[in-house]
Amino acid sequence: MVFDSHIRRGHPILFSLVAFFGIIELALSAWLTARFDKLHDYSDISERDRVRFTLFASIWTLVTAAFFGVLFSFHSASSALTSVLMHVIWGFLTWVIWTAAAAAVTQMLGGGLNCNDVTGFNYCGQLNALEAFAWIEWILTTFAVIIVLICAITAGRRGDGYRGGLVSQY
């Protein structure tokens, strides 16, 4: 099937992008968390906690995306760990986590900060970047969920079930 070859090529690319932007988000949120823990210069507890949640989201995404990327590349397509069902579960959980992280940071910043006349926030540029990369992760995760749902519907219709691989065995 033509779609299967796109999945075989696109899966590592998409998961590499998710992991790459996860590394960027990890660096930003870890640096901000370290600064907040050392200097206690956050504007309020909410800012500190939202940055920490984004740190959790980036660690979760980096570890699990790398895990799924390696499994898909080196294990058979019919493995239970690379099944459509596992991808649906991962995609949904990761999508929920990034929706919460991106929305929380956006709400905290009021949609973004103008660094020329910002008051009440330290690290304006880093917080804006944190918000931007959170939304990039959300977009990539949303795209992954849509593709996995298409694969799940396709697998169900061809009779493989949801424990089957992302690509057909034929």
Z-matrix of the N, CA and C atoms (Angstrom, degrees):
N
C 1 1.449
C 2 1.528 1 109.97
N 3 1.302 2 116.58 1 143.78
C 4 1.454 3 121.94 2 -178.41
C 5 1.524 4 110.42 3 -66.40
N 6 1.317 5 117.06 4 -40.67
C 7 1.457 6 121.46 5 -178.68
C 8 1.526 7 110.83 6 -62.31
N 9 1.338 8 117.12 7 -34.93
C 10 1.462 9 121.03 8 -179.72
C 11 1.518 10 112.14 9 -63.03
N 12 1.314 11 117.36 10 -39.36
C 13 1.467 12 119.55 11 179.39
C 14 1.530 13 110.52 12 -67.45
N 15 1.324 14 117.28 13 -33.00
C 16 1.466 15 120.37 14 176.14
C 17 1.523 16 110.60 15 -67.21
N 18 1.325 17 116.67 16 -38.81
C 19 1.463 18 120.71 17 177.95
C 20 1.523 19 109.76 18 -65.04
N 21 1.318 20 117.53 19 -45.62
C 22 1.467 21 121.29 20 -179.59
C 23 1.530 22 111.68 21 -59.80
N 24 1.322 23 116.86 22 -39.15
C 25 1.468 24 120.45 23 178.82
C 26 1.523 25 112.18 24 -82.37
N 27 1.318 26 116.78 25 -38.04
C 28 1.457 27 120.54 26 -173.45
C 29 1.516 28 115.38 27 -79.64
N 30 1.318 29 117.42 28 -29.43
C 31 1.463 30 121.02 29 -178.34
C 32 1.524 31 111.56 30 -57.00
N 33 1.331 32 119.27 31 -53.03
C 34 1.469 33 118.51 32 179.09
C 35 1.525 34 113.01 33 -63.35
N 36 1.318 35 116.81 34 -34.14
C 37 1.463 36 119.61 35 179.48
C 38 1.525 37 110.45 36 -66.88
N 39 1.326 38 117.08 37 -48.78
C 40 1.468 39 120.97 38 -179.05
C 41 1.526 40 111.26 39 -63.07
N 42 1.320 41 117.15 40 -45.48
C 43 1.459 42 119.73 41 -178.90
C 44 1.527 43 111.20 42 -69.43
N 45 1.332 44 117.73 43 -29.80
C 46 1.467 45 120.27 44 174.45
C 47 1.527 46 110.81 45 -67.94
N 48 1.331 47 116.64 46 -40.47
C 49 1.466 48 119.88 47 176.57
C 50 1.530 49 111.47 48 -64.19
N 51 1.318 50 116.27 49 -43.23
C 52 1.465 51 120.24 50 177.91
C 53 1.527 52 109.64 51 -60.69
N 54 1.324 53 117.27 52 -44.35
C 55 1.466 54 121.00 53 179.11
C 56 1.527 55 111.31 54 -66.65
N 57 1.335 56 117.64 55 -41.06
C 58 1.465 57 121.62 56 179.71
C 59 1.527 58 111.31 57 -60.61
N 60 1.334 59 116.49 58 -50.05
C 61 1.459 60 118.85 59 179.31
C 62 1.526 61 111.58 60 -70.68
N 63 1.337 62 116.47 61 -25.21
C 64 1.455 63 120.48 62 172.48
C 65 1.523 64 111.41 63 -64.29
N 66 1.330 65 116.78 64 -37.86
C 67 1.465 66 120.95 65 177.39
C 68 1.527 67 110.39 66 -65.00
N 69 1.324 68 116.62 67 -42.82
C 70 1.465 69 120.19 68 178.47
C 71 1.521 70 110.45 69 -62.58
N 72 1.329 71 115.87 70 -45.89
C 73 1.477 72 120.11 71 179.69
C 74 1.527 73 110.56 72 -65.27
N 75 1.311 74 116.39 73 -37.54
C 76 1.471 75 121.18 74 176.95
C 77 1.523 76 110.49 75 -61.07
N 78 1.327 77 116.79 76 -45.82
C 79 1.462 78 120.20 77 -179.82
C 80 1.528 79 111.24 78 -61.94
N 81 1.325 80 116.69 79 -45.64
C 82 1.466 81 120.24 80 179.89
C 83 1.523 82 111.93 81 -62.96
N 84 1.332 83 115.84 82 -51.50
C 85 1.466 84 119.11 83 -175.87
C 86 1.522 85 111.72 84 -69.14
N 87 1.331 86 118.63 85 -34.03
C 88 1.466 87 120.80 86 177.89
C 89 1.524 88 110.38 87 -68.35
N 90 1.332 89 116.61 88 -40.49
C 91 1.462 90 119.62 89 178.67
C 92 1.531 91 110.56 90 -64.68
N 93 1.334 92 116.09 91 -45.83
C 94 1.466 93 119.36 92 179.09
C 95 1.528 94 111.08 93 -63.18
N 96 1.325 95 116.94 94 -41.79
C 97 1.468 96 120.25 95 178.60
C 98 1.520 97 110.70 96 -62.28
N 99 1.316 98 117.32 97 -42.22
C 100 1.465 99 120.75 98 178.54
C 101 1.524 100 111.44 99 -62.96
N 102 1.332 101 116.37 100 -42.50
C 103 1.469 102 120.13 101 178.20
C 104 1.526 103 111.01 102 -64.48
N 105 1.319 104 116.35 103 -44.22
C 106 1.465 105 119.73 104 179.57
C 107 1.519 106 111.32 105 -63.90
N 108 1.324 107 117.49 106 -40.01
C 109 1.464 108 120.53 107 -179.99
C 110 1.526 109 111.73 108 -68.93
N 111 1.323 110 116.35 109 -35.43
C 112 1.465 111 120.14 110 -177.31
C 113 1.525 112 112.26 111 -79.80
N 114 1.327 113 116.03 112 -45.92
C 115 1.467 114 120.18 113 -172.08
C 116 1.522 115 114.39 114 -103.17
N 117 1.319 116 117.67 115 -13.74
C 118 1.471 117 122.38 116 -177.72
C 119 1.531 118 111.24 117 52.84
N 120 1.339 119 116.36 118 41.35
C 121 1.451 120 120.24 119 -176.37
C 122 1.531 121 112.96 120 -106.56
N 123 1.318 122 116.91 121 28.68
C 124 1.455 123 121.24 122 173.53
C 125 1.516 124 108.68 123 -77.38
N 126 1.326 125 116.37 124 154.78
C 127 1.461 126 119.29 125 -176.66
C 128 1.524 127 111.84 126 -71.77
N 129 1.326 128 117.06 127 -35.52
C 130 1.464 129 121.87 128 173.22
C 131 1.529 130 108.65 129 -159.07
N 132 1.306 131 115.76 130 172.87
C 133 1.466 132 121.61 131 -177.66
C 134 1.523 133 110.63 132 -60.62
N 135 1.305 134 117.22 133 -33.10
C 136 1.456 135 121.65 134 179.92
C 137 1.529 136 111.26 135 -61.12
N 138 1.325 137 117.10 136 -42.34
C 139 1.462 138 120.38 137 178.52
C 140 1.524 139 110.09 138 -61.72
N 141 1.310 140 116.79 139 -46.61
C 142 1.466 141 121.08 140 179.10
C 143 1.522 142 111.42 141 -59.36
N 144 1.324 143 116.67 142 -45.87
C 145 1.461 144 120.84 143 -176.88
C 146 1.529 145 112.37 144 -68.52
N 147 1.300 146 117.50 145 -36.80
C 148 1.467 147 120.70 146 179.26
C 149 1.526 148 110.96 147 -68.53
N 150 1.308 149 116.62 148 -37.81
C 151 1.466 150 119.82 149 176.10
C 152 1.529 151 109.50 150 -66.56
N 153 1.314 152 117.22 151 -39.66
C 154 1.468 153 120.28 152 177.55
C 155 1.527 154 111.50 153 -64.93
N 156 1.323 155 117.40 154 -38.45
C 157 1.463 156 119.59 155 177.42
C 158 1.525 157 110.37 156 -65.04
N 159 1.322 158 116.48 157 -38.39
C 160 1.462 159 119.77 158 176.54
C 161 1.524 160 110.54 159 -65.17
N 162 1.319 161 117.46 160 -34.95
C 163 1.463 162 120.88 161 174.14
C 164 1.526 163 110.42 162 -61.70
N 165 1.332 164 116.76 163 -45.52
C 166 1.469 165 120.36 164 176.04
C 167 1.522 166 110.63 165 -59.54
N 168 1.323 167 117.59 166 -45.99
C 169 1.468 168 121.23 167 -178.33
C 170 1.525 169 111.11 168 -60.16
N 171 1.314 170 116.72 169 -41.56
C 172 1.465 171 119.23 170 -178.86
C 173 1.523 172 111.33 171 -70.44
N 174 1.321 173 118.42 172 -37.75
C 175 1.468 174 120.57 173 176.54
C 176 1.526 175 110.00 174 -65.21
N 177 1.325 176 116.85 175 -46.40
C 178 1.468 177 121.66 176 178.16
C 179 1.528 178 110.14 177 -55.89
N 180 1.308 179 116.06 178 -48.95
C 181 1.454 180 120.87 179 -176.06
C 182 1.521 181 111.43 180 -66.64
N 183 1.305 182 117.20 181 -44.94
C 184 1.457 183 120.65 182 -178.69
C 185 1.531 184 111.33 183 -61.69
N 186 1.312 185 116.95 184 -47.10
C 187 1.469 186 120.83 185 -178.08
C 188 1.526 187 110.97 186 -67.08
N 189 1.312 188 117.54 187 -48.08
C 190 1.463 189 119.26 188 -175.66
C 191 1.520 190 112.70 189 -73.94
N 192 1.332 191 118.17 190 -36.25
C 193 1.466 192 119.88 191 178.32
C 194 1.526 193 110.01 192 -66.73
N 195 1.308 194 116.96 193 -41.32
C 196 1.471 195 119.60 194 176.98
C 197 1.523 196 110.39 195 -63.44
N 198 1.326 197 117.01 196 -41.42
C 199 1.463 198 122.10 197 179.06
C 200 1.528 199 110.92 198 -60.92
N 201 1.335 200 117.59 199 -50.29
C 202 1.461 201 120.95 200 179.71
C 203 1.529 202 111.68 201 -66.41
N 204 1.308 203 117.11 202 -37.48
C 205 1.454 204 119.92 203 178.88
C 206 1.519 205 112.16 204 -62.78
N 207 1.325 206 116.43 205 -44.08
C 208 1.467 207 120.41 206 178.85
C 209 1.522 208 110.36 207 -68.55
N 210 1.324 209 117.68 208 -44.21
C 211 1.466 210 120.17 209 179.54
C 212 1.520 211 111.66 210 -59.81
N 213 1.319 212 116.84 211 -44.70
C 214 1.454 213 120.20 212 -177.83
C 215 1.525 214 110.87 213 -65.76
N 216 1.319 215 116.76 214 -35.32
C 217 1.458 216 120.24 215 -177.86
C 218 1.522 217 113.30 216 -74.16
N 219 1.344 218 117.56 217 -33.35
C 220 1.451 219 120.04 218 -171.04
C 221 1.523 220 115.23 219 -112.91
N 222 1.316 221 119.24 220 -11.73
C 223 1.457 222 121.77 221 179.14
C 224 1.522 223 109.28 222 -105.59
N 225 1.305 224 114.61 223 165.65
C 226 1.459 225 118.48 224 179.99
C 227 1.520 226 110.31 225 -67.87
N 228 1.301 227 115.01 226 154.78
C 229 1.466 228 120.50 227 -178.61
C 230 1.517 229 111.79 228 -67.60
N 231 1.324 230 117.50 229 -16.33
C 232 1.458 231 119.75 230 -178.21
C 233 1.524 232 112.64 231 -97.30
N 234 1.311 233 118.42 232 7.10
C 235 1.456 234 122.33 233 179.48
C 236 1.528 235 109.93 234 -63.40
N 237 1.331 236 115.49 235 144.36
C 238 1.465 237 119.88 236 179.69
C 239 1.524 238 111.51 237 -63.25
N 240 1.327 239 117.45 238 -32.17
C 241 1.465 240 120.77 239 -179.49
C 242 1.521 241 112.92 240 -75.65
N 243 1.324 242 117.27 241 -20.22
C 244 1.466 243 120.03 242 177.61
C 245 1.519 244 111.78 243 -105.99
N 246 1.309 245 117.01 244 17.63
C 247 1.460 246 121.28 245 -176.92
C 248 1.526 247 111.24 246 -71.33
N 249 1.302 248 113.89 247 164.57
C 250 1.457 249 120.65 248 176.22
C 251 1.525 250 109.64 249 -60.98
N 252 1.318 251 116.95 250 -41.51
C 253 1.465 252 120.60 251 -178.63
C 254 1.527 253 111.52 252 -60.43
N 255 1.323 254 117.44 253 -44.32
C 256 1.465 255 120.49 254 178.85
C 257 1.529 256 110.91 255 -64.19
N 258 1.324 257 117.04 256 -38.12
C 259 1.461 258 120.17 257 177.98
C 260 1.533 259 111.40 258 -68.14
N 261 1.329 260 116.49 259 -36.90
C 262 1.469 261 119.78 260 176.96
C 263 1.528 262 110.03 261 -64.34
N 264 1.328 263 116.97 262 -45.43
C 265 1.469 264 120.83 263 179.84
C 266 1.523 265 110.27 264 -62.55
N 267 1.341 266 116.30 265 -48.30
C 268 1.467 267 120.00 266 179.42
C 269 1.526 268 110.59 267 -60.64
N 270 1.315 269 115.76 268 -47.28
C 271 1.457 270 120.06 269 -177.54
C 272 1.514 271 112.52 270 -61.10
N 273 1.326 272 116.68 271 -44.01
C 274 1.458 273 119.86 272 -179.57
C 275 1.523 274 111.07 273 -65.18
N 276 1.341 275 117.80 274 -47.41
C 277 1.471 276 120.44 275 179.44
C 278 1.524 277 111.30 276 -60.76
N 279 1.313 278 116.25 277 -45.49
C 280 1.457 279 120.02 278 -178.40
C 281 1.524 280 111.06 279 -67.18
N 282 1.323 281 116.44 280 -37.74
C 283 1.464 282 120.20 281 177.53
C 284 1.528 283 110.85 282 -63.34
N 285 1.324 284 117.43 283 -43.61
C 286 1.469 285 121.27 284 178.55
C 287 1.523 286 110.37 285 -62.72
N 288 1.332 287 116.86 286 -44.10
C 289 1.464 288 120.82 287 179.93
C 290 1.522 289 110.99 288 -61.44
N 291 1.343 290 117.59 289 -45.44
C 292 1.469 291 119.93 290 -179.62
C 293 1.521 292 112.55 291 -72.24
N 294 1.316 293 117.48 292 -31.27
C 295 1.467 294 119.31 293 174.75
C 296 1.523 295 109.60 294 -62.19
N 297 1.325 296 116.02 295 -45.91
C 298 1.466 297 120.26 296 179.65
C 299 1.526 298 111.55 297 -65.36
N 300 1.330 299 117.36 298 -43.44
C 301 1.467 300 120.29 299 -178.17
C 302 1.525 301 111.49 300 -66.13
N 303 1.326 302 116.99 301 -48.96
C 304 1.467 303 120.14 302 -178.40
C 305 1.525 304 111.27 303 -64.40
N 306 1.324 305 116.77 304 -42.75
C 307 1.464 306 119.87 305 179.94
C 308 1.529 307 111.26 306 -66.44
N 309 1.328 308 116.82 307 -39.10
C 310 1.464 309 120.17 308 -179.95
C 311 1.528 310 111.33 309 -64.93
N 312 1.320 311 116.86 310 -44.71
C 313 1.461 312 120.00 311 179.71
C 314 1.529 313 110.28 312 -67.67
N 315 1.323 314 116.85 313 -40.36
C 316 1.466 315 120.22 314 178.58
C 317 1.522 316 110.88 315 -62.69
N 318 1.321 317 117.16 316 -43.80
C 319 1.466 318 120.64 317 179.72
C 320 1.526 319 110.17 318 -64.89
N 321 1.334 320 116.40 319 -39.42
C 322 1.462 321 120.84 320 -179.82
C 323 1.537 322 110.42 321 -61.86
N 324 1.327 323 116.15 322 -40.66
C 325 1.465 324 120.63 323 -176.93
C 326 1.517 325 112.68 324 -89.59
N 327 1.306 326 117.83 325 -3.04
C 328 1.454 327 120.38 326 -178.47
C 329 1.518 328 112.52 327 68.08
N 330 1.329 329 116.20 328 31.62
C 331 1.450 330 121.15 329 179.91
C 332 1.514 331 113.60 330 94.84
N 333 1.293 332 117.85 331 -7.52
C 334 1.465 333 122.22 332 -179.64
C 335 1.513 334 109.83 333 139.00
N 336 1.297 335 115.24 334 154.92
C 337 1.459 336 120.45 335 -178.05
C 338 1.517 337 110.24 336 -107.54
N 339 1.329 338 115.67 337 141.27
C 340 1.450 339 120.90 338 169.10
C 341 1.524 340 106.00 339 -92.21
N 342 1.310 341 116.08 340 107.76
C 343 1.466 342 120.44 341 -172.57
C 344 1.527 343 113.15 342 -69.20
N 345 1.324 344 118.06 343 -12.64
C 346 1.467 345 120.05 344 178.16
C 347 1.519 346 112.44 345 -75.56
N 348 1.302 347 117.48 346 -31.11
C 349 1.462 348 119.64 347 -178.85
C 350 1.528 349 111.02 348 -136.94
N 351 1.318 350 115.92 349 49.17
C 352 1.455 351 120.76 350 -179.94
C 353 1.525 352 109.90 351 -90.28
N 354 1.313 353 114.91 352 137.33
C 355 1.459 354 119.90 353 174.12
C 356 1.521 355 107.96 354 -130.79
N 357 1.292 356 116.31 355 141.36
C 358 1.455 357 120.76 356 176.83
C 359 1.514 358 114.66 357 93.58
N 360 1.319 359 118.49 358 -10.75
C 361 1.460 360 120.98 359 179.99
C 362 1.524 361 109.94 360 -124.67
N 363 1.315 362 115.34 361 130.56
C 364 1.463 363 120.84 362 167.29
C 365 1.526 364 106.91 363 -90.31
N 366 1.310 365 117.30 364 161.07
C 367 1.469 366 122.09 365 174.46
C 368 1.536 367 111.94 366 61.39
N 369 1.309 368 116.65 367 48.46
C 370 1.464 369 122.26 368 -175.99
C 371 1.530 370 112.24 369 -57.36
N 372 1.309 371 117.00 370 -50.43
C 373 1.461 372 120.99 371 -178.24
C 374 1.518 373 112.49 372 -61.60
N 375 1.318 374 116.02 373 -41.08
C 376 1.466 375 120.15 374 -179.84
C 377 1.522 376 111.21 375 -67.96
N 378 1.322 377 117.31 376 -38.40
C 379 1.463 378 119.86 377 178.43
C 380 1.527 379 111.34 378 -68.07
N 381 1.335 380 117.39 379 -38.44
C 382 1.466 381 120.16 380 175.17
C 383 1.526 382 110.93 381 -63.16
N 384 1.329 383 116.48 382 -41.96
C 385 1.471 384 120.25 383 178.02
C 386 1.522 385 110.63 384 -65.55
N 387 1.324 386 117.39 385 -38.60
C 388 1.463 387 121.56 386 177.49
C 389 1.521 388 110.28 387 -58.86
N 390 1.320 389 116.25 388 -44.03
C 391 1.463 390 121.07 389 178.24
C 392 1.527 391 111.28 390 -64.77
N 393 1.313 392 116.70 391 -45.97
C 394 1.473 393 120.81 392 -177.53
C 395 1.526 394 111.31 393 -62.36
N 396 1.316 395 117.35 394 -46.56
C 397 1.461 396 119.68 395 -178.05
C 398 1.529 397 111.73 396 -72.80
N 399 1.324 398 117.90 397 -26.36
C 400 1.471 399 119.91 398 173.35
C 401 1.523 400 109.89 399 -64.48
N 402 1.327 401 116.30 400 -41.38
C 403 1.467 402 119.08 401 178.16
C 404 1.522 403 111.79 402 -70.68
N 405 1.313 404 118.58 403 -33.15
C 406 1.467 405 120.85 404 174.83
C 407 1.518 406 109.78 405 -63.07
N 408 1.326 407 117.36 406 -44.17
C 409 1.472 408 120.98 407 176.82
C 410 1.523 409 110.36 408 -61.58
N 411 1.325 410 117.15 409 -40.01
C 412 1.463 411 120.43 410 179.08
C 413 1.527 412 110.40 411 -63.08
N 414 1.322 413 117.19 412 -42.91
C 415 1.473 414 121.22 413 179.37
C 416 1.522 415 110.51 414 -62.77
N 417 1.326 416 117.35 415 -47.09
C 418 1.465 417 120.66 416 179.16
C 419 1.522 418 111.51 417 -62.26
N 420 1.323 419 116.70 418 -41.08
C 421 1.460 420 120.76 419 179.46
C 422 1.524 421 110.82 420 -67.59
N 423 1.314 422 117.24 421 -39.59
C 424 1.461 423 120.85 422 176.68
C 425 1.527 424 110.42 423 -61.28
N 426 1.320 425 116.49 424 -44.57
C 427 1.462 426 121.29 425 177.23
C 428 1.532 427 110.38 426 -60.01
N 429 1.329 428 116.99 427 -44.04
C 430 1.469 429 120.91 428 179.14
C 431 1.523 430 110.98 429 -62.08
N 432 1.324 431 117.28 430 -42.71
C 433 1.467 432 120.71 431 -180.00
C 434 1.525 433 110.56 432 -63.51
N 435 1.307 434 117.43 433 -42.23
C 436 1.470 435 120.52 434 179.35
C 437 1.521 436 110.52 435 -61.86
N 438 1.316 437 116.90 436 -45.87
C 439 1.466 438 120.71 437 179.72
C 440 1.526 439 110.52 438 -63.46
N 441 1.320 440 117.55 439 -43.29
C 442 1.471 441 120.53 440 179.89
C 443 1.527 442 110.80 441 -65.26
N 444 1.307 443 117.94 442 -38.17
C 445 1.466 444 120.00 443 177.02
C 446 1.528 445 111.25 444 -64.97
N 447 1.333 446 116.43 445 -38.67
C 448 1.476 447 119.18 446 175.05
C 449 1.521 448 110.09 447 -62.43
N 450 1.331 449 116.80 448 -42.71
C 451 1.477 450 120.59 449 177.74
C 452 1.523 451 111.25 450 -63.88
N 453 1.327 452 117.41 451 -38.64
C 454 1.464 453 120.86 452 179.70
C 455 1.519 454 110.66 453 -65.37
N 456 1.321 455 116.91 454 -43.48
C 457 1.470 456 120.09 455 178.68
C 458 1.522 457 110.20 456 -64.53
N 459 1.338 458 116.20 457 -42.50
C 460 1.460 459 120.70 458 179.09
C 461 1.525 460 110.99 459 -63.62
N 462 1.326 461 117.70 460 -44.03
C 463 1.466 462 121.48 461 179.59
C 464 1.527 463 110.51 462 -64.14
N 465 1.319 464 116.78 463 -39.97
C 466 1.457 465 120.19 464 178.00
C 467 1.522 466 112.43 465 -64.88
N 468 1.311 467 116.51 466 -40.31
C 469 1.464 468 120.30 467 -179.57
C 470 1.518 469 113.50 468 -71.14
N 471 1.331 470 116.68 469 -31.83
C 472 1.464 471 117.62 470 179.57
C 473 1.528 472 112.05 471 -86.27
N 474 1.339 473 117.35 472 -1.47
C 475 1.452 474 121.27 473 173.90
C 476 1.510 475 115.23 474 92.08
N 477 1.336 476 118.61 475 9.01
C 478 1.466 477 121.39 476 179.51
C 479 1.525 478 111.81 477 -78.91
N 480 1.302 479 117.74 478 -21.00
C 481 1.455 480 121.14 479 -174.80
C 482 1.521 481 110.19 480 77.79
N 483 1.311 482 115.50 481 177.94
C 484 1.452 483 119.88 482 -175.59
C 485 1.518 484 112.33 483 -90.40
N 486 1.320 485 116.91 484 -5.00
C 487 1.451 486 119.93 485 174.44
C 488 1.516 487 111.02 486 -90.06
N 489 1.323 488 116.41 487 -3.24
C 490 1.453 489 121.51 488 177.86
C 491 1.514 490 110.88 489 -76.08
N 492 1.313 491 115.24 490 174.48
C 493 1.450 492 120.93 491 -178.77
C 494 1.507 493 112.30 492 -75.12
N 495 1.323 494 114.41 493 170.58
C 496 1.457 495 120.29 494 177.17
C 497 1.517 496 111.63 495 -70.29
N 498 1.308 497 116.80 496 -22.19
C 499 1.457 498 121.62 497 179.48
C 500 1.518 499 108.08 498 -119.82
N 501 1.327 500 116.61 499 154.15
C 502 1.467 501 120.23 500 -177.05
C 503 1.513 502 110.09 501 -72.55
N 504 1.315 503 115.53 502 158.94
C 505 1.461 504 122.21 503 -179.81
C 506 1.511 505 111.98 504 -88.64
N 507 1.325 506 118.31 505 -2.15
C 508 1.457 507 122.01 506 -174.18
C 509 1.501 508 111.66 507 -90.32
